[in-house]
Amino acid sequence: MPLKKELSLLELTLCGVGIIVGAGIYALIGEGAALAGNALWLSFALAAVIAGTTGLSYAELSSMYPKAGAEYDFAKHAFGNKAAFVVGWLVIFASIVGATVVAIGFGRYFGAYFGINWIYGALLIIALSTIIMLFGIELSAKVASAITILEVLGLIFIIFVGIPHMGNVNIFEMKSVGGVLSAAALVFFAFIGFEEIVRLSEETKNAKKVVPKALVLSIAITTLLYMLVAIASVSIVGWQALAEAPNPLAVVANKGFGASAYSALSLIALFSTANTVLLVMLSASRIIYGMSKEHALPNILHKTSKTGVPYVSVIVTGLLSSVMLAFGSISFVANAVDFAIFLVFIIINVSLIKLRYTEAAQERVFKVPFSIGKFPVLPLLGILFTLILIANIDLNVIIFGGIVTVIGLIIALLFE
């Protein structure tokens, strides 16, 4: 049974903002501040430029091939089955581990709020997300949309609290240029999610037009929120306190408005990170479904229920996300996700450049601006910017990510 087309532009945009927001601001802003200092906002701005250039490539490709397989389908048209499998492998790894990173963030807020070990909170949110997904895309989207509105209001509250404190610190003061770049590589995780919108294409009404619009809107909204929240946060408590806090935005709220605000932001952070876990897992289950449908993964993974829910891929996603909690280190795992996504982004940008020549006649409802002849300039910039961020990732993370990539390549060579 095919997936149901339930999502409108508003719902898809809210899903995109929901995935993006909870992943970074509530979970990683403290560790980003430790690297960049008061110039944390600049790290978010740099990460946003990279997200934007690559996001436009996703927008064009999604207007050409609006399928749940997303990156797998894009790479397949550009480079064939084997390259597509490696890309899909990296996306599945990044999505499942990404859900784990945010689940750990949820667990930390949950633990601080209720006084228990973070692992219980992380397992709880993965289990609840799996159950919600099994009820279908309509319920998942409604839950996500409601929580997204709440979490955006939480960030607006932080910005509001920070207004009287603006000018307290020099926001151009950075620990080092390298620190700002390293923080940009880390907080880029805060933007991961825009590409996951594409994987909901088969469940979106008029996907060729709606998906590109939702991509652009999601990145624009979250970029503005991130930069303003980063400036407000360092202005209120300073980057040192932000870096040391297990629940940084709650600490910012406490300094601005007291204990009641601390409790409120802790609760919003719980909802926000919970929302991202749900949406990232939803996205992961859809690319597993999409690849299975293309016979790149076992056929059982694209089985659907009578209501059109790909229940096998949903359950597998929940189980794998739970297993990945064993890593525990949010910074290391977030960087590992970033590295995998960086590789995918490079391939996606290269795919767009190639398809401009090899499939020039293919209908494109959306087209990346600024081209020299057929050659699109922004995807090239996206590749260069992404390589700069890779150069600022810890070597151990690169080695780990390289091993994951090689495993995917071996599987592709042996079985594809």
N, C-alpha and C positions, 0 to 999 in steps of 0.2 A: 504493500500500500504506500503511495507517495506521501511525502510530508505535507502538512496543511499550510496554506498561505494565510497567515493570520496577522502579520506585522505591518503597521503603517510607518510613515516617515517619523512621526513623533515617537512611536514606541521603539523603533529601531535606534533613533538618536538617543533616547533615554537609556536604552540598553548599552549603547556605546559609551556614553558618559558614565554610566554605572560601572562598567568594567574598568574603565580607565581610572576613575577617581579613587576607588577603594584600594586599588593595587599599590598606589604610591604615596599619596599624601599622608594617609593614616598609618601606613606600615613602614615607610622608608625615609620620611623627612628628617628624622633624627640622625640616621647614619649618613645621609647626604650632607647635613650641616656639619658633621664632624670632619668631612673632607673639604668642603668649600668655604666654611665660615659664613660671614655675613653676605657673601656673594652667592648664596644658595639659589636665589632667584635667577641668576645668570646661568647656572647649571640647568635649571628647568627650561630656560629660554633656548639654550643650545640643543637640549634634547628635543624640544618642540620643533625646531627647524628640521632636524633629521626625520622626526615623525611626519612632519608635513610634506617633505619632498617625497618620501616613500609612500605616504598615504595617498598622494595624488596618483602614483603608479597603480596602487591597489584600486583606486576609483575607476581608472580607465579599464583595467583588466576585468574588474567586476561588471562593468557595463558591456563587456564582450562575452564573458562566460560566467553568468550568475548561477553558480552551482555550490553545493555544500562542501565539495572537495577543495574549493578555493585555490590555495597555493599549489596544491597537487595538480589541479586542472590547468592552471596558468603555465607551470613548468612543463607539463606534458605537451601542450601545444607548441611550446618554444623549443624544448630539448629532448622530448621523448620520455618513455616510461621509466627508465632507470634513474635519470635525474629527478623526475617527478617523485619517485619513491623516496629518494634521499631527502627532498624538500618536505614531503609529507611526514617522514620519520622525525625530522627536526621540529616540525610544527607540533606534532603529537607530544614529543618530549617536552617542548617549551610550554605547551598548554597545561599538561598534567602537572609538571613541576611548578609552573606558575600558580596554579590553583593551590598547590601545597604551600608555596611561599606566603600567599595571602591567608591561608588557613592558619599558618603559624602566627601571622600578625593578629588574626582574630583571637587565637589562643592566648596570646600575651595580654591583650586587652581584657579578655574574658577572665583570665587568671588574676589580673590586677584588680578587676572589679569584684570578683567573687572569692578571691583568696585561695585558688586551687592551681594545680600544675597546668601549664599551657596545653599539654598534649590532649587533655580531656576536651577542652574547648575546640581544638583543631579537629579532632575526630568527630565531635558532635556536629560541627558545621558541614563537614563533608557528607556525613550521613543524611542530614536534613536536606542538603542540596540535591542529593541523589533521589530522595523521595519526591521532592517537588518536581524534578525533571521527569520522573516517571508518570506524572499526571499530565504532562504535555506542554507544548510551547506557549499556549495561551496563558496558562496559570503562571509559568515561569516568567513571562514577559510582564504580567500584571504585578507580580511580587517585586520584580526588579525595578519597574517604573516607579512604584510607590516608595521604595527604599532610596532610589536615586534622588528623588525630590527631597527627601529628608537629609541625605548626606550632603547635597549641594547647599541646603539651608545651613548645615553645620559649618561648612567652609565660609559661607557668606557671614555667618556670625563671627568667625575668627577674624575675618577682614574688618568687620565693623568694630570689634574689640581693639584691633590694632590701629585704627585711625588716630586716636589721641597720642599714640606712641611713635607715630611716623617722624623720622628725623632724630630719634634717640641714638641711632647707630649709623655708621657710614656703610651703606649697603654695597658700596664698591670695594670695601675692604675684604680681601680674600686671603686665605692661608697661603696659597700659591696658585699659579696658572695650572699646574699639574693637578692640584687638588680640585679645582673647578672642573677640569676635564674628567677626572676620575669620578667626581660626584655626578657629572652629566651622564657618564656611562652607567652609573648605578641607578640614578633616578629615571633614566630612560625606561626602566621597568614601569615607572608611573604612567607611561604613555602606551605601554603594551596593552592591547585591547582594541584599538581602532581597527586593526586588521581582522579581528575576530568577527566584526560586523559582517564581513563578506561571507563567512561560513553559515550565516543565517539567510542567505540569498533565496534558497528554495522554499523558505517559509515567509518570504516578504512579498507583499503585493507590488506589482510593477517594479520588480527588482532592478532592472537595468537603469532606471531613473532614480529610484529611491535610495539604493545602496550607496552610490557615489555621494549624494547629498548628505546622507547620514554620516558618512566618513568625515567629510570636510567640517560639518557642524560640530561633531564630537571633539575633534582635535582643537578647533578654535575655542570652544567653550572651556575645555579643561585647561588649555594653555593659559588663558586669562586668569582662571581661578588659581592655578598652581603658583603663578608668579606673585599674585597679590597675597596669597596665604604665606608664601615663603618670606616676603618682605614684612608682613605683619608679625609673623612668629619670631623672627630674629629681633625685631624692634621691641617686642614685649618682654621676652625672657633672655635674649642673647643666644648666640649659636652654641655656646658651651652647655647651657642648661638643656637646650633642645637635643643636643647630641647624647646627653647622659640619661634622658628620660625613656623608660620602657613604653610609655604612652604619651608621646610628645605633644600632640595637639590638646590633649586633656590638661596637661601642665600649663600650656599657653592660656587656655580658658580659665584655669584656676587663678593664674596671676592677674588676669584681667577682670574677672567677675566673682571669684571665690569658689567655695566648695560645691555649691549647687551647679555652677557652670562646669566644673571638673567632672561631676557625675553625669551631666547631660552629654558632654562631648565624649566621655568614655562609652556611653550608651550608643551615641550616633556612630562612633568608630566601630563598635561591634556590628551594627547594622550595615555600615558601609563595607567593611571587609567581608562580611557574610554575603552581601550582594555580589561582590566581585568573585568570590569562590563559586557561587551559583552560576554566574554568567560565563566564567572561564571554563568551568566544567561542562556547561552546555555547549560551548564552542568546541571543546575537545571532543565531545561525543559526536558532534556533527562531522568533523573532518574524518574521524574513524569510520563513521557511517558512509561518508562520501567516498573514501578510498576503498572500502569494502564493496561498494556499489560498482566501482570501476575495476573490481577483481584484483586490487593491489594488496588487500588484506583478506583473511578468511571470510567466506560468504555469510557465516552466521552473524557477523558483526553488523550487517545491514538489515537484519530481521526487524520488522516493526509490528506493533500491536494493532488491534482493530481500530484504535483511535489515532494511528499514525505516529506513534512514539517509537523511536529506535531503541528499544529497551535494553538490548544486549550491549550496545555500545555505551549506553548510560551507566549500566552496572559495572562494566569493565573500567570505565573512567573513574568511578567512585572507589573501586578497589585499588587501582594503581595510585591514585592520589593519597590514599591512606598509607600505603606502603612507603611512599616517598617522604613521609613525615620523619622517617628514621634519620634523615640528614640533619634536621634540627637547626642548622646555622642559616638564618634568614639572608645574611649578606652574601655568603658563598653561593647559596642556591639561586638567589636573585640574579647574581652575576652570571651564573651558568645558563639561566634562562635567557638573559640578555645576549650572551654569546651565540646561542643557537638561533635566536631571532635575528641577530645581526647578519648571520650567514644567509638566512632565509631572505632578508631584505635585499641583500646584494643580488641574490639569484632572481628575485622578483623584478628588481630594477633592470637587470641585464635582460630578463625575459621580455619586458616591455620594449626595450630598445630593439631587440631582435624581431619582435612581432610587428613593429612599425614597418619593417622591410618585407618580412616573409608573409605576413597576413595583412597587407595594407588595405585590402578590399573589405576586410571584416568590419561590420557595423560597429561604431563606437558612439554610444549615446553621450559619453563624457570623454573628453580628450585633455591630456596634460598640456598646459600652455607652454609657450616659449620653446619653439623648435627651430633648428637650422635645417631647412629642407625637411626631410623626414626624421632627422635625428632630434630626439627630445633632450633638452639640456638638463632639466631638473632631475631626472633619474640618474644622470651621471654625477650630479652634485650629491644626490642621496648616497651613491656608492662611495664617493670620496669621504663624506662626513661619517659614514658608518665605519669605514676603515680607521679613521682617527679615533673613534670611540673604542674599537677593538684594541688599538694600541695602548689604551689606558686601562685595560682590564688586567687583573692579576694573572701572572703566568700559570699558576696552578689551575685557575678556572679555564684558561685557554686549552691547557693540556686535557682537562676533563671533558670539555666540549669537543675537542678534537677526537677523543676516543669515542664519544657518542656518535659523531659524524662518520667515523671510519666503520663502526659497527653497522650503521645504516647502509653505507656503501657496499659492504661485504654482502649483506642480505640482498641488496638490489642486484648485485652481480651474480649471486648464486641462484636466486629464485625468480627474479623478474623476467 
